[in-house]
Amino acid sequence: MKILLPAVIFISSTLFVFSPHTASANESDCTQSECNEEIKQLTTFAKNGSPHAMAMLGVFYFHGEGVEQDYKKAAKWLQWANKKDSAQARYYLSLMYRQGLHFEQDIEKADWHLTRSSEGGFVFAIVDKGIEHYLAAQASSSSEEYVQAYQYFEQAAALNSIKASYLLAKMTELGIGSTANKAKARELYAKAASKNYRDSKSHLERLSDGIIHTTEIVQTGNKQDSKNEIIFPDSGIERIEVAGNKITMATHLKFIISDIQNQKIYNGNSGSRMMGQACDKWATPPCRSNVQKSDHELARERRAKSN
């Protein structure tokens, strides 16, 4: 089954961890003029080897946020970041391979990158893996696939994905992939409702009134009424998840740059002059600062200190 997964942006800086809510794309407020200096700084960090900067540049070129949309440049930076184990980059590479953007369409590679991204803890990849298993369960009437879908949504909800909380609430209410639990469903709907996510408030009110409607999904054993299904939220307004009350992309980009600056590795003075490489754990060959000193060198340093 060919599954087109949603294209979304997830921004998670090294030191700043946000509790996400959904914002529409027009709230990103990151035009080329407004984010020009930040994009230049991000490019410098990427050229100096920052995997996070590489991944973010790839994302910006993928969506045309702050720069002109360019899939070739997106692919370049995402591939660099992929070499440094960026889960975010792997998610976007999975989208590009799946949709045949810049690369020739390759579902096998897309699935590989999606799985590696989810294993790396990238929340949108985890959500998409849940959707993948849920759709597979619908096609095969497999209770095991429903359980796996539930587990992925549960993992993503723990990482503050509101979309996952919403989908998990529906499955929990109806006992799909787990035992039905109305109290837990109410908690999950409440979490989504606190961020004004879709119709979560109406579901919360309905459960709070003790009125349970199960017309959306009717499941008997391992079989499911083909006329009813969970409708997965359209991703059209979910391209950006950020924190607080409407934080703009431009502002968040400044947080990212500040994080990278504070690492003091990718400022161009790290000891490596190779494009895309710095004296971090991915350096090949290792930079001198990353090489364990020999016993001879340690003895020489001790003698120098004693003198």
C-alpha positions, 0 to 999 in steps of 0.5 A, a space after each residue: 500500500 502506498 502511503 503518502 505521509 504528511 509534510 510537516 516542520 518540527 523544530 527542536 533546538 538543542 537546549 530549548 525543549 518546547 511543549 508544542 501546539 499547532 500553528 498555521 503556516 501563515 503564523 511562521 512570519 519568516 519571509 526572506 527579508 525578515 529571516 535573511 540574517 538568521 539564514 546566513 548565520 545558519 548557513 555558516 554554522 552548517 558549513 562549519 559542521 553543525 548537524 542541526 543547522 544542516 537539517 534546518 537549512 534542508 527544512 527551510 529549502 524544502 518548504 521555502 521558508 525564509 528562502 526560495 524553495 529549492 529541493 536540490 539544496 534541501 537534499 544537499 543539506 539533508 544528506 549532510 545532516 543524515 551523515 551526522 545521524 540527524 533524525 529530523 533530516 531522515 524524516 525529510 529525506 523520507 518525504 522526498 524519496 516517497 514523493 519523488 522530490 529531487 530523488 527518483 521515487 523510492 518507497 523502500 528508501 523512504 520507509 528506511 529513513 522514516 524508521 530510522 527517524 522514528 528510532 531517533 526520537 523525531 516526533 513526527 516520524 513516530 506519529 507517521 509510523 503510528 498512522 502507517 500501522 493503523 492503515 495497515 491494520 485497517 487493510 488486514 484487520 490485524 489486532 497486532 497492527 492496531 496495538 503497534 499503532 497505539 504504542 507509536 501514538 502513545 510514544 509521540 503523545 509522551 513527547 507532547 505531540 498534540 496530534 498523537 494525543 488526539 488520535 490516541 484519545 479516539 483509540 482509547 475511547 473506543 478500545 482500539 489497540 488497547 482496553 477502552 478507557 473513557 477516563 484516559 480518553 478524557 485526559 487525552 482530549 483535554 490535552 488536545 483541547 488545551 491547544 485548541 486542536 480540531 474538535 477535541 473540545 467537543 469530544 471532551 464535552 461529550 465524554 464529560 456529559 457521559 454521552 459516548 458515540 461509537 458511530 465513528 468506529 465499530 469494531 467486532 473482534 478483529 473486524 471493522 465496519 468498512 463504512 467507519 474509520 478514524 479520519 486522520 487530521 489533514 496536515 495542511 495547517 500543521 506544518 509548524 509546531 512551536 511553543 507558547 502563545 504564537 511564537 514566530 518562526 523568525 523568533 524560534 530561528 534566533 533560539 536555534 542560532 543561540 543554541 548553536 553559538 553556545 556550543 562553541 563548536 561550529 563557529 569556524 574555530 574548531 580546528 577543522 577547515 573542511 566544509 561540513 566538518 568540525 571537531 565534533 564526535 562525527 569528525 573523520 579523521 578525529 580532530 586532535 581535541 577528540 583523540 585520547 592522549 597517549 601515556 607519553 603525552 600525559 607524562 610530558 604534561 605532568 612534567 611540565 606542570 611540575 616544573 
